[in-house]
């Protein structure tokens, strides 16, 4: 067979493989995949800032848990040439992966040399070209696509350099590209170990040239370290960024164990793959049955040649290929990330594709012994036909998966469509209110919209725009508006529904032209919160013990606060101040509030089981959360009026079904019968008290039958046995006497009263008394306090009243001169 024919065959095979790979990665790239996922949109925004806004994140983009930057700079170059578009990002990914396929051919030739190396490289590239996971990653704007490219480039340059008999630029470039690998994706962090493993196997066993090979390794390592030094230094100085993403993927209660993760990843290769539809055709393994069978044969071939080959470059290459499946260790460790994960296993690319390639070559060797050697051209045509058939099949499978309705929503297709509509129909003076799963949703930020005019609605709040201000309210399918807010959304105008290519709902637009006021103030107070917002009104849902209570508060925006996270803290309390539940809605972008807007805040309280029927109060305080600055109330005269505001009072009704007493979380369980009621337990008392100090006592009761009239007392006995009545009355601070209870009712009787102000200090034993029956609760110590009741004579007299609680009668100020410092 002449050399010209071999050359023609080689380039023909290369063009077929690369042509198929290009087709599968570029065909309908503007249509599939659908949408533009949150993570992809983040990447576009960062790349756009680098290309056009002068941003230079290096070596890590610290936001979003820390992201390596190489992909961003490659994408920025693409944007300079092709524009800041979604398709630009995906073209960068496609050509990055296509170049990795081409390098795989070069690696095979460099590892094994000659005709055999060419065949192995082309077949490995062929498997990679039609690999569903590789087609997926090549059509997404994910930075992970750069990891296989840099690994392949590093290894190809390294092989070229190691075959030279002198120091060459190849070794230096191999070190540089190896160092750049750390700037690609999280899974690259083990690449230095695999590179060192390869070099160790290569050098180990060398006799005459061991020192020379060691010097070559030093050259590679030096340039690797110099290139990687900025990112290594960054991770040392910012261990939180290095560990943050790893900690997010660590195991939770429902995560599989590490042993289970190993088994799941073992099955990933050719039995059952990534289960998450967002990243894979669910359960589809990495290799199809043909590839899986050849993968197993390739493992055996690699092990055979590794054990039998003398120390050489080829032996080290067999070692790297043999152990390449172990490069998925980062994915194995990420047990909290729905293992197995094809994308987090990407560090094994492209080396793992040499396993089915070696299996295929070995299978061809075996077939030569059954009289097929004289039919090579026919066999080549058959192989080409099978390859084209597999390519056509995977293209159909990918297009079927990429067009799934579910995937449209998982890739934020609804938000992308809404953003595109808004970019065409709104202007810089239009306010936009849009439901979202995230604040500052990147899939919306990629469009040219005025950021200060966008308000994200995350489920527990809604806004009505100011009068005379045009606005859009947009409800996207991924984040439907809570039904409680729908009557207010309909005030904007008639809904205009938009659908995706599947005929499914994508988003709805409500347009407000600003001509008619959408809200009116029912406020009877002139108080404000920091001068920025004022409570207009409050609405309560029905409140039943053991169930949830929904509270709607309506706030008039007076001015934009200086805080970006002005956060309300809501509390459901008894009349005495015991907190039954506390809710802190998440807040962001509050510094973009607009004067005249109405904020409708929804809060859902969980009313504890066994809460007795009574009137309870709802209170709120506002805080700049990042600085923990509590914002004061300002009265009509501009004076400070306190921190907490009363939102309103709500009547909690008795539940038709009473809780099982055994389900209550009772701090001290101590059963005692008091006639028609049974005490189940109580809370621990404070060991140290002062006269007039408030004391908290919760009693847990169960009424076996309809209770009769009984009087409840708290008695204190001093060390001499003298009795003092600390409190006397009916349950729930005299508001829910025993006679109003029903048979079978369970009640948490919350008390808060004060230690008698004239009580002498010392040790007291507290007893609970119900009529003539008593139960010891425990010992407390009351401190001795010296009180002054004679009015002093201050140097400067005043008469200033603080809320009818205390009065400032004067002050003393030294007459001596105070020096600075």
C-alpha positions in Angstrom: 0.0 0.0 0.0 1.7 3.2 -1.2 2.3 6.2 1.0 0.1 8.5 -1.0 -2.9 6.2 -0.4 -2.1 6.1 3.4 -1.9 9.9 3.5 -5.2 10.2 1.6 -6.9 7.7 3.9 -5.6 9.5 7.0 -6.8 12.9 6.0 -10.1 11.5 4.7 -10.7 9.8 8.0 -9.8 13.0 9.9 -12.2 15.1 7.7 -15.0 12.6 8.2 -14.6 12.6 12.0 -14.2 16.4 12.3 -17.0 17.0 9.8 -19.4 14.8 11.8 -18.2 16.4 15.0 -18.8 19.9 13.6 -22.2 19.0 12.3 -23.4 17.6 15.6 -22.1 20.6 17.5 -23.3 23.4 15.1 -26.5 22.1 13.5 -29.4 24.3 14.7 -27.2 25.8 17.4 -29.5 28.8 17.4 -32.5 26.6 18.3 -31.0 23.9 20.6 -30.6 23.8 23.4 -33.7 25.9 24.4 -33.5 29.0 26.6 -30.3 30.2 28.3 -29.8 28.8 31.7 -28.9 30.9 34.8 -25.3 29.7 34.8 -24.9 30.4 31.1 -26.3 33.9 31.5 -23.8 34.6 34.3 -21.0 33.6 31.9 -22.3 35.8 29.2 -22.5 38.8 31.5 -19.0 38.3 32.8 -17.6 37.8 29.3 -19.4 41.0 28.1 -18.0 43.0 30.9 -14.5 41.8 29.9 -15.0 42.5 26.2 -16.7 45.9 26.4 -16.6 47.3 30.0 -13.0 46.9 31.0 -13.5 44.2 33.6 -10.4 42.1 34.2 -11.3 39.4 36.8 -8.2 37.3 37.5 -7.4 34.6 38.4 -10.9 33.8 39.7 -14.2 35.6 39.2 -15.1 35.7 42.9 -18.9 36.1 42.6 -21.2 33.1 42.2 -19.1 30.8 44.5 -15.9 31.6 42.6 -15.4 30.8 38.9 -12.2 30.2 36.9 -11.8 32.8 34.2 -10.2 31.2 31.1 -13.6 30.6 29.5 -14.6 34.2 30.0 -11.6 35.6 28.2 -12.1 33.2 25.3 -15.8 34.2 25.1 -14.8 37.9 25.3 -12.6 37.4 22.2 -15.6 35.8 20.5 -17.8 38.7 21.4 -15.4 41.2 20.0 -15.6 39.3 16.7 -19.2 38.1 16.7 -21.1 40.4 19.1 -22.6 40.0 22.6 -25.1 37.4 21.8 -26.2 34.0 23.2 -25.1 32.3 20.0 -21.6 33.7 20.5 -21.1 31.9 23.8 -22.3 28.7 22.3 -20.1 29.0 19.2 -17.1 29.5 21.5 -18.1 26.3 23.3 -18.7 24.4 20.1 -15.3 25.3 18.6 -13.5 24.7 21.9 -14.9 21.1 22.0 -14.2 20.6 18.3 -10.6 21.6 18.8 -10.4 19.0 21.6 -11.6 16.3 19.2 -8.9 17.3 16.8 -6.2 17.2 19.5 -7.4 13.7 20.5 -6.2 12.5 17.1 -2.8 14.1 17.6 -2.6 12.6 21.1 -3.2 9.1 19.8 -0.6 9.5 17.1 1.9 11.0 19.6 1.4 8.3 22.2 1.5 5.2 20.1 3.3 6.4 16.9 3.0 5.1 13.4 0.0 3.7 11.7 -1.4 2.2 14.9 -1.2 5.5 16.7 -3.0 7.2 13.9 -5.8 4.6 13.9 -6.2 4.8 17.7 -6.3 8.6 17.7 -8.9 8.7 14.9 -11.1 6.1 16.5 -10.9 7.8 19.9 -11.8 11.1 18.3 -14.7 9.4 16.5 -16.1 8.1 19.7 -15.8 11.6 21.2 -17.4 13.2 18.1 -20.6 11.2 18.6 -20.7 11.2 22.4 -23.9 12.5 23.7 -22.3 14.1 26.8 -19.7 15.8 24.6 -22.4 17.1 22.2 -24.2 18.4 25.2 -21.3 20.3 26.7 -20.2 21.7 23.3 -23.6 23.3 22.8 -23.8 24.9 26.2 -22.2 28.1 27.5 -20.4 26.3 30.4 -16.8 27.0 31.3 -16.3 23.2 31.9 -15.8 22.8 28.1 -12.3 24.3 28.4 -11.0 21.7 30.8 -10.7 18.8 28.2 -9.2 21.3 25.7 -6.4 22.4 28.0 -5.7 18.9 29.3 -5.5 17.6 25.7 -3.3 20.5 24.6 -1.0 20.1 27.6 -0.6 16.3 27.0 -0.1 16.6 23.3 2.7 19.3 23.8 4.2 17.1 26.6 4.4 14.1 24.3 6.0 16.1 21.6 8.5 17.5 24.0 9.4 14.3 25.7 10.3 12.7 22.3 13.0 15.3 21.8 16.6 14.8 22.9 17.1 18.3 24.1 15.2 21.0 25.9 12.6 22.4 23.6 9.9 24.9 23.6 7.4 22.0 23.6 8.1 21.3 27.3 7.8 24.9 28.3 4.5 25.2 26.4 3.3 21.9 28.0 3.9 23.4 31.4 2.2 26.7 30.5 -0.9 24.9 29.1 -0.9 22.6 32.1 -0.9 25.5 34.4 -3.7 27.2 32.4 -5.8 24.1 33.0 -6.4 25.3 36.6 -8.1 28.3 35.2 -10.9 26.3 33.5 -13.2 24.4 35.9 -13.4 23.1 39.4 -12.6 19.5 38.4 -9.2 20.6 37.1 -7.8 20.8 40.7 -6.6 17.2 40.4 -4.9 17.6 37.1 -1.5 18.3 38.6 -1.6 15.0 40.4 -2.5 13.1 37.2 0.3 14.9 35.3 2.8 14.0 38.1 1.5 10.4 38.0 2.2 10.2 34.3 5.7 11.7 34.7 6.5 9.3 37.6 5.6 6.3 35.6 7.6 7.6 32.6 10.7 8.2 34.7 10.4 5.2 36.9 12.5 2.3 35.6 14.6 4.4 33.3 18.3 3.5 33.7 20.5 5.4 31.3 18.3 8.5 30.9 16.6 8.8 34.3 18.4 12.1 35.1 17.6 13.5 31.7 14.0 12.6 32.0 13.9 14.1 35.5 15.3 17.3 34.1 12.6 17.4 31.5 10.0 16.9 34.2 11.5 19.8 36.1 11.2 22.1 33.1 7.5 21.2 32.7 6.9 21.6 36.4 8.6 24.9 36.6 6.5 26.5 33.8 3.4 24.8 35.2 4.0 26.4 38.6 4.8 29.8 37.2 1.6 29.8 35.2 -0.5 28.4 38.0 1.0 30.6 40.7 -1.6 33.4 40.6 -4.5 31.1 41.1 -2.7 29.0 43.7 -1.9 32.2 45.6 -5.5 33.3 45.3 -6.8 30.1 46.8 -4.3 30.3 49.6 -5.5 33.8 50.4 -9.2 33.0 49.9 -9.8 29.5 51.2 -13.5 30.3 51.5 -13.7 30.6 47.7 -11.8 27.4 47.2 -14.0 25.5 49.7 -17.3 27.1 49.0 -18.4 25.2 46.0 -17.0 21.9 47.4 -19.0 22.5 50.6 -22.2 23.1 48.6 -21.8 19.7 47.0 -21.0 17.8 50.2 -23.4 15.3 51.5 -26.7 16.1 53.3 -29.1 13.8 55.0 -30.6 12.5 51.8 -27.3 12.4 49.9 -25.8 9.0 49.0 -22.7 7.7 50.9 -19.3 7.8 49.2 -19.6 4.0 48.7 -22.9 4.5 46.9 -21.5 7.3 44.9 -18.6 5.1 43.7 -21.1 2.5 42.6 -23.3 5.1 40.8 -20.3 6.4 38.9 -19.2 2.9 38.0 -22.5 2.3 36.4 -22.4 5.7 34.7 -20.0 4.5 32.0 -22.3 2.1 30.2 -25.3 1.1 32.5 -27.0 4.1 34.0 -25.8 7.7 33.7 -26.6 11.2 34.9 -30.2 11.2 36.1 -30.8 15.0 35.9 -32.6 15.9 32.7 -31.0 19.4 32.7 -27.6 17.8 31.9 -28.5 14.5 30.2 -31.1 12.4 28.6 -32.0 10.9 32.0 -30.1 7.7 32.9 -28.4 7.6 29.6 -24.9 6.2 30.2 -21.7 7.8 29.0 -21.2 5.1 26.4 -23.8 3.2 24.3 -23.7 -0.6 24.4 -21.2 -0.8 21.6 -18.9 1.7 23.2 -19.4 0.1 26.6 -18.3 -3.3 25.3 -15.3 -1.8 23.6 -14.6 0.2 26.8 -14.2 -3.1 28.8 -12.0 -4.7 26.1 -9.9 -1.5 26.2 -9.4 -1.7 29.9 -8.1 -5.2 29.5 -5.8 -4.2 26.6 -4.5 -1.3 28.6 -3.8 -3.4 31.7 -2.0 -6.0 29.6 0.3 -3.6 27.8 0.9 -1.6 30.9 2.2 -4.7 32.8 4.2 -6.1 29.9 5.7 -2.9 28.3 9.1 -1.8 29.4 9.5 1.6 31.0 8.9 4.1 28.2 6.6 6.8 27.0 4.2 4.3 25.8 4.0 2.5 29.2 3.2 5.8 30.9 0.6 6.5 28.2 -1.1 3.1 28.9 -1.0 3.9 32.6 -2.8 7.3 32.1 -5.4 5.8 29.9 -5.9 2.8 32.2 -6.6 5.0 35.2 -8.4 7.7 33.4 -11.8 6.6 34.7 -10.5 7.5 38.2 -10.3 11.2 37.0 -14.0 11.3 38.0 -13.0 11.5 41.6 -14.3 15.2 42.0 -17.7 14.0 40.9 -17.6 11.0 43.2 -16.8 13.3 46.2 -19.7 15.7 45.3 -22.3 13.4 46.8 -24.7 16.3 47.3 -24.8 17.1 43.6 -27.1 14.3 42.4 -24.4 11.7 41.4 -23.4 10.5 39.0 -22.7 13.8 37.1 -21.4 13.7 33.5 -20.3 17.3 33.7 -18.4 17.0 37.0 -16.7 13.9 35.5 -15.3 15.9 32.6 -11.7 15.7 33.8 -11.5 12.2 32.3 -11.9 13.7 28.8 -10.3 13.0 26.3 -8.3 10.2 27.8 -11.3 7.9 28.5 -12.2 7.7 24.8 -8.9 5.9 24.2 -10.3 2.9 26.0 -13.0 2.0 23.5 -10.6 3.0 20.8 -8.0 0.4 22.0 -10.8 -2.1 22.4 -11.8 -1.5 18.8 -8.3 -1.9 17.5 -7.8 -5.1 19.5 -11.1 -6.4 18.1 -9.8 -5.6 14.6 -6.6 -7.6 15.4 -8.7 -10.6 16.4 -10.8 -10.4 13.3 -7.7 -10.5 11.1 -7.4 -14.1 12.0 -10.8 -15.1 10.6 -10.1 -14.3 7.0 -11.2 -10.6 6.9 -7.8 -9.2 6.1 -8.4 -9.4 2.3 -11.6 -7.4 2.6 -10.2 -4.3 4.2 -11.9 -1.8 1.8 -15.2 -3.5 2.4 -14.6 -3.4 6.1 -13.7 0.2 6.0 -16.9 1.1 4.2 -18.9 -0.9 6.7 -17.2 0.9 9.6 -17.9 4.2 7.9 -21.5 3.3 7.5 -21.9 2.2 11.1 -20.2 5.5 12.2 -22.5 7.6 10.1 -25.5 5.6 11.3 -24.5 6.1 15.0 -24.0 9.8 14.2 -27.5 10.1 12.7 -28.9 8.3 15.7 -27.3 10.5 18.3 -28.3 13.6 16.4 -31.9 12.5 16.5 -31.7 11.6 20.2 -30.1 14.9 21.1 -32.6 16.9 19.2 -35.5 14.9 20.8 -34.0 15.6 24.3 -33.2 19.2 23.6 -36.8 19.9 22.4 -38.5 18.5 25.5 -41.1 20.8 27.1 -39.7 20.3 30.5 -36.2 21.3 29.4 -37.6 24.6 28.2 -38.4 25.6 31.7 -35.3 24.1 33.3 -33.1 26.3 31.0 -35.1 29.4 32.0 -36.6 29.6 28.5 -39.6 31.5 29.9 -37.3 34.2 31.5 -35.3 34.5 28.3 -38.5 35.0 26.2 -39.8 37.5 28.7 -36.5 39.4 28.6 -36.5 39.5 24.8 -40.1 40.8 24.7 -39.3 43.5 27.3 -36.2 44.6 25.4 -38.4 45.2 22.4 -41.4 46.9 24.1 -40.1 48.8 27.1 -38.0 52.0 27.4 -35.9 53.6 30.1 -38.9 55.2 31.7 -40.9 52.0 32.1 -41.0 50.2 35.5 -40.8 46.4 35.2 -42.1 44.1 37.9 -41.3 40.4 37.1 -41.7 37.2 39.0 -38.5 35.3 39.4 -36.8 32.5 41.3 -33.7 34.8 41.9 -33.0 38.5 42.4 -31.0 40.0 39.5 -31.8 37.0 37.4 -28.9 36.7 34.8 -31.2 35.3 32.1 -33.0 38.7 32.2 -29.9 40.8 32.8 -28.4 39.7 29.4 -30.9 42.1 27.7 -30.5 45.8 27.4 -32.9 46.8 30.2 -32.5 49.6 32.8 -31.5 47.7 35.9 -32.9 50.3 38.4 -36.3 50.0 36.8 -36.5 46.2 37.4 -38.2 44.8 40.5 -37.9 41.1 41.1 -40.9 39.4 42.8 -39.8 36.3 44.6 -43.2 35.0 45.9 -43.8 36.9 49.2 -44.2 40.4 48.0 -45.8 42.5 45.3 -45.7 46.1 44.2 -48.2 48.6 42.8 -46.5 51.2 40.7 -46.7 55.0 41.4 -49.5 57.0 39.8 -48.6 58.6 36.4 -45.8 56.0 35.9 -46.1 53.4 33.1 -45.2 49.9 34.1 -45.3 46.3 33.1 -46.0 43.4 35.4 -44.6 40.1 33.9 -45.5 36.7 35.4 -43.1 33.9 34.1 -44.1 30.3 34.2 -41.1 29.2 36.3 -42.2 31.6 39.1 -46.0 31.9 39.1 -47.5 34.7 41.2 -48.9 33.7 44.5 -52.7 33.6 44.2 -53.1 36.1 47.1 -51.5 38.8 44.9 -53.5 38.1 41.7 -56.3 40.7 42.5 -53.6 43.4 42.7 -51.9 42.2 39.5 -55.1 42.5 37.6 -55.2 46.2 38.5 -52.4 46.7 36.0 -54.6 45.9 33.0 -55.8 43.0 30.9 -53.4 40.0 30.7 -51.5 39.3 27.5 -50.4 35.7 27.5 -47.3 34.5 25.5 -46.5 30.9 24.6 -43.4 28.9 23.6 -42.8 26.8 20.6 -44.6 23.9 22.3 -47.8 25.9 22.7 -47.2 26.0 26.5 -47.5 29.1 28.6 -44.2 31.0 28.9 -45.2 34.4 30.4 -48.0 36.9 30.9 -47.8 40.6 30.6 -50.0 43.1 32.4 -49.5 46.7 31.2 -50.2 49.8 33.3 -50.4 53.2 31.5 -50.2 55.3 34.7 -53.5 57.1 34.2 -55.4 55.7 37.1 -54.0 55.3 40.7 -53.8 51.6 41.6 -53.6 52.1 45.3 -55.1 54.4 48.0 -53.8 55.1 51.5 -56.0 53.9 54.4 -53.4 54.9 56.9 -54.4 56.6 60.1 -50.9 57.2 61.2 -48.3 59.8 60.2 -45.5 57.7 61.5 -42.9 56.4 59.1 -40.0 53.9 59.1 -36.9 56.0 58.8 -38.8 58.5 56.6 -38.8 55.8 53.8 -42.0 53.9 54.1 -45.3 54.1 56.0 -47.8 51.4 56.9 -51.1 51.9 55.1 -53.2 48.9 56.2 -53.1 45.3 57.3 -55.1 42.3 56.3 -55.4 39.0 58.3 -56.5 35.6 57.1 -58.5 33.3 59.4 -56.4 32.3 62.4 -56.8 28.9 63.9 -54.7 27.3 66.6 -52.1 24.9 65.1 -52.5 26.2 61.5 -51.0 29.0 59.5 -51.8 32.7 59.6 -51.3 34.9 56.5 -50.8 38.6 57.0 -50.7 41.2 54.2 -49.2 44.5 55.0 -49.4 47.5 52.7 -46.6 50.0 52.8 -46.4 53.3 51.0 -42.9 54.0 49.7 -42.0 57.6 50.7 -38.4 57.6 49.5 -35.7 55.1 48.4 -33.7 53.9 51.5 -29.9 53.9 51.5 -30.0 50.2 52.3 -30.1 47.5 49.6 -31.4 44.9 52.0 -33.9 46.8 54.2 -35.6 43.8 55.8 -38.8 43.5 57.8 -38.8 41.3 60.9 -42.4 40.1 61.7 -43.4 38.6 65.1 -46.6 37.0 66.3 -46.8 37.7 70.0 -48.9 37.2 73.0 -50.2 40.4 74.8 -47.3 40.0 77.2 -44.7 39.8 74.5 -44.0 36.0 74.2 -43.0 35.3 70.6 -45.0 32.5 69.0 -43.4 32.8 65.6 -40.9 35.0 63.8 -40.6 35.5 60.0 -37.8 37.3 58.2 -38.6 37.7 54.5 -35.5 38.0 52.3 -35.0 41.4 50.9 -32.7 42.8 48.2 -32.5 45.8 45.9 -34.6 47.9 48.3 -32.4 50.9 47.4 -34.2 50.8 44.0 -37.6 51.4 45.5 -39.5 54.2 43.7 -41.4 57.0 45.5 -45.1 56.4 45.3 -44.9 52.6 45.0 -47.0 50.4 47.3 -45.2 47.4 48.8 -47.5 44.5 49.6 -45.7 42.1 51.9 -47.1 38.7 52.6 -46.0 36.9 55.8 -47.1 33.4 56.8 -46.9 32.6 60.6 -47.0 29.0 61.9 -49.3 29.1 64.9 -48.0 26.5 67.4 -50.4 23.7 68.3 -52.2 24.0 71.6 -52.1 27.8 71.3 -55.2 29.0 73.3 -57.9 31.2 71.7 -57.0 34.8 72.5 -56.2 38.1 70.8 -52.6 38.2 69.7 -50.6 41.0 68.2 -48.4 41.2 65.2 -45.3 43.5 65.3 -42.6 44.5 62.8 -39.2 46.0 62.9 -37.1 47.0 59.9 -33.4 46.4 59.8 -30.5 47.0 57.3 -29.6 43.3 57.4 -26.0 43.4 56.3 -25.1 46.0 58.9 -27.7 45.0 61.5 -28.9 48.6 61.7 -32.4 48.7 63.2 -34.4 51.5 61.6 -36.4 53.7 64.0 -40.0 54.9 63.7 -40.3 58.6 63.1 -43.4 60.3 64.5 -45.3 63.3 62.9 -42.9 65.7 64.7 -39.8 64.0 63.3 -38.9 62.4 66.7 -37.7 58.9 67.3 -40.7 56.8 68.4 -39.2 53.3 68.9 -38.1 50.3 66.9 -41.0 47.9 66.8 -44.3 48.9 65.2 -47.7 47.3 65.9 -49.1 46.0 62.7 -52.4 44.9 64.1 -54.2 42.4 66.4 -55.7 39.1 65.4 -58.0 36.7 67.1 -56.8 33.1 67.1 -59.7 30.6 67.3 -59.7 27.2 68.9 -59.0 24.3 66.6 -61.7 21.8 65.9 -59.1 19.0 66.5 -56.8 19.1 69.4 -53.1 17.9 69.2 -51.9 14.7 70.7 -50.2 15.6 74.0 -47.4 13.3 73.1 -46.4 15.4 70.1 -45.8 18.6 72.1 -42.2 19.7 72.8 -42.4 20.1 76.6 -39.1 21.2 78.2 -39.8 19.5 81.6 -42.3 16.7 81.4 -44.0 16.2 84.8 -47.5 14.8 85.0 -49.8 15.8 87.8 -53.6 15.6 88.1 -55.5 18.8 89.3 -59.1 17.7 89.3 -60.5 17.9 85.8 -57.2 19.0 84.2 -53.9 17.3 84.0 -50.6 19.1 84.0 -48.2 17.7 81.4 -45.1 19.8 82.1 -43.6 23.2 82.2 -40.5 25.2 81.1 -37.3 25.6 83.2 -37.4 28.6 85.5 -34.6 31.2 85.6 -32.3 30.4 88.5 -31.5 34.1 89.3 -34.2 36.7 89.6 -34.5 40.3 90.8 -37.5 42.0 92.4 -39.9 43.3 89.7 -38.2 41.3 87.0 -40.4 39.6 84.5 -40.6 35.8 84.9 -41.7 33.5 82.1 -43.6 30.3 83.0 -45.3 28.1 80.4 -47.7 25.4 81.7 -48.8 22.5 79.5 -52.3 21.3 80.3 -54.6 18.5 79.1 -58.4 18.6 80.0 -59.6 15.0 80.2 -63.2 16.2 80.8 -65.0 19.5 80.7 -63.1 21.6 83.4 -64.8 23.2 86.3 -64.0 26.6 87.9 -60.5 26.4 89.5 -58.1 29.1 90.7 -54.5 29.0 89.7 -51.7 30.3 91.9 -48.0 30.6 91.9 -46.7 30.4 95.5 -43.2 31.1 96.7 -41.8 29.8 100.0 -38.8 31.3 101.6 -36.2 29.4 103.6 -38.3 29.8 106.7 -41.4 28.4 105.1 -43.2 31.7 104.8 -45.7 31.7 101.9 -45.8 34.5 99.3 -48.4 34.7 96.5 -46.4 35.5 93.4 -49.4 35.4 91.1 -53.1 34.4 91.2 -55.7 34.2 88.6 -57.0 32.1 85.6 -55.0 30.5 82.8 -53.6 32.6 80.0 -53.1 35.6 82.2 -56.8 35.6 83.2 -58.0 35.6 79.6 -58.9 31.9 79.2 -60.3 30.4 82.4 -60.7 26.7 82.9 -64.5 26.9 82.5 -64.1 27.9 78.8 -62.1 24.8 78.0 -63.5 21.7 76.2 -63.0 18.1 77.0 -59.9 16.7 75.3 -58.4 20.2 74.8 -54.7 20.7 75.1 -53.5 24.2 76.1 -50.1 25.9 76.4 -50.8 28.3 79.2 -48.2 31.1 78.8 -47.5 33.3 81.8 -45.4 36.3 82.1 -45.6 38.3 85.4 -43.2 40.1 87.7 -41.5 39.1 90.9 -43.1 41.1 93.7 -41.2 44.4 93.9 -41.0 44.4 97.7 -39.8 40.8 98.0 -36.7 40.3 100.1 -33.7 38.6 98.6 -33.0 35.0 99.1 -33.9 31.5 98.1 -37.5 30.6 97.2 -39.2 27.4 96.3 -42.0 27.9 93.7 -45.1 25.8 93.8 -48.0 25.6 91.4 -51.4 25.5 93.2 -54.8 24.7 91.7 -57.3 25.1 94.4 -56.0 22.9 97.2 -53.6 20.8 95.2 -49.9 21.8 94.8 -46.9 20.8 92.8 -43.3 22.0 93.3 -41.8 23.7 90.3 -38.3 24.4 91.5 -36.0 26.7 93.4 -35.1 30.3 92.4 -32.8 32.9 94.0 -34.0 36.5 94.3 -31.2 39.1 94.5 -31.1 41.8 97.2 -31.4 45.2 95.6 -30.8 48.5 97.4 -33.4 51.1 96.1 -33.2 54.8 96.6 -36.6 56.6 96.9 -35.3 60.0 98.0 -35.2 62.6 95.2 -31.6 63.8 94.5 -30.7 67.5 93.8 -29.0 67.6 90.4 -26.9 70.6 89.4 -29.1 71.1 86.3 -32.7 70.3 86.8 -35.0 69.1 84.0 -38.5 67.7 83.7 -38.4 65.4 80.6 -40.9 62.5 80.3 -39.9 59.4 78.3 -43.1 57.7 77.3 -44.7 57.9 80.7 -42.2 55.3 81.8 -39.3 57.2 83.3 -38.6 60.9 83.9 -35.3 62.7 83.6 -35.2 65.2 86.5 -31.7 66.6 85.8 -28.0 66.0 85.3 -24.6 66.9 86.7 -21.9 68.3 84.4 -18.3 69.0 85.6 -17.4 72.7 85.6 -13.7 72.0 84.9 -12.3 72.5 81.5 -12.1 69.3 79.3 -9.0 69.1 77.2 -8.9 67.5 73.8 -7.7 63.9 73.7 
